[in-house]
Amino acid sequence: MHKRKVALIASCVTIGVVGASVATSAQATTDKPVASGTSVPIAQYLQQTMDSLAFQEVLDLAPRTVAQASILSSSVDKEAATEEQRATAYAATAAAALPITQQPQIDATVLELDPAGRITSSGTVLMSPQYPHGVVVPVDADHHTTAVRYRQWDDAGWYTNHAQGTIDIVPGREAAPLDFMSPYPASVLKLMVNFGVLRLVDQGVITLDDTYSYQPTTISSLCGPASSNTVRAYIDASLTASSNAASCALVKLLWDHDAVTGLNQQFQDLGLETLHLANTNPVNGGRWGNPVTMSSLDTAKLLALINGGPGTLWTTPAGVPVTKSALSDSSRQVFTSRLGQQGWNWMLSTTNYCGRDYPAAGIAQSTADRWLAADGTMTVAGNYFGQDVRPCNQDAQVTFEHKTGWVNNSGADAGIVRSLPGKAGRHYIIAVFSNLGDQYQDAGRPATPTGVTPVEFTQKFAQLGAAVDKYEAARRCPAPLKR
């Protein structure tokens, strides 16, 4: 036992030093001081780190002056275009790549948890042309805010209206001191979908082993043709491989049971006011557009509920205590186990590219064996990553039960981080939404090897994930042993 404690302390010291070095190197890009170690609250550290990463330096592969609206996703089935289709479109305009026209839109939250899963503190930061250095969102004791007028995402309006939204997500916030157009959540919306389906399981309406026959009356390019599978299999494909077809089937399943309105009301009843699975198509489960909304704070709290914890997790503005019983223990286990089998580890964590000089290493998570070939390389939904990830699994510090999302102008990642046995103790939730999808890349990004899936996001997100994880590890290091 004594040897294990010494090893753990050594690991904590190493993590603290690395965290400090990340902050020091980042500080050169800004006049604002960057905090390191454990001396500042997470909200301040998050804001300073985001500011130091200089997200405004990314390049736009389809600048508005060149591409106009042709490459922008439409308001209907935003995720129907594939990565390959977008890459082809970018290739035609790559020579015209310019720095992004204004400060990117980023919404980030970290919820710090105790070992049992109770929320102990939080930090939410918004970044936009209105808040170019990032602004900390004030929250109350229940990690709820009325200080933000959240607006629905508008693809064209981000360019033409100085990133100022026009459609309110939460009514009655006209006098709020902060005004923010919430980025489209992309496939992170599948958290809402699967929460709704597992509620039907808890209510006895369906079982996980029921076979669902997906029979769309109109075919969506997002959703694909008819299919048949168990509810369990659709959930697995939706959360681990981010299958749009499986997720459309689950959305239609919700519509078939007249459960979409009830799901949206449930989010309101839980005090998660920005969560809306809105305007989807009952006949095929598609039409994923800008009316689907999620803020990082409410998404992180939804994940805290899925993670579970004793007693009251928070109290809603209506005074109702929220507990983990909003979802059964068995459903929460299904949810977290599938998130832990995530195949797309390439935004806040970048283990799919283990050992590459680019992108930077993010959250040092373990990667599920299910995606690995005999040589340790990964293939996810036909996407080959070309790197042996086993060395990163050997060096992993944490598990990351998360869901990513991406389109051309949306990049998102949200999940639960917990230490692996023997590693520096941390337990937290991180959620990041942005308009930085694959339309935006880092200057000087190296060419992608032939046959390998390209890096989807700016590596600045991985640097953010790594910095937060090192901060959280340092905060939870044990006190030095007395001699």
Secondary structure, 3 states (H helix, E strand, C coil): CHHHHHHHHHHHHHHHHHHHHHHHHHHCCCCCCCCCCCCCCHHHHHHHHHHHCCHHHCEECCCHHHHCCCCCCCCCCCCCCCHHHHHHHHHHHHHHCEECCCCCCEEEEEEEECCCCCEEEEEEEEEECCEEEEEECCCCCCCCCCCEEEECCCHHHHHHCCCCCCCECCCCCCCCCEEEECCCCHHHHHHHHHHHHHHHHHCCCCCCCCEEEECCCCCECCCECCEEEEHHHHHHHHHHCCCHHHHHHHHHHHHHCCCHHHHHHHHHHCCCCCCECCCCCCCCCCCCCCCCECCHHHHHHHHHHHHCCCCCCEECCCCCEECHHHCCHHHHHHHHHHHCCCCCCCCCCCHHHCCCCCCCCCCCECCCHHHECCCCCEEECCEECCCCCHHHHHCCCEEEEEEEEEECCEEEEEEEEEECCCCCCCEEEEEEEECCCCCEECCCCCCCCCCCCCCCCCCHHHHHHHHHHHHHHHHCCCCCCCC
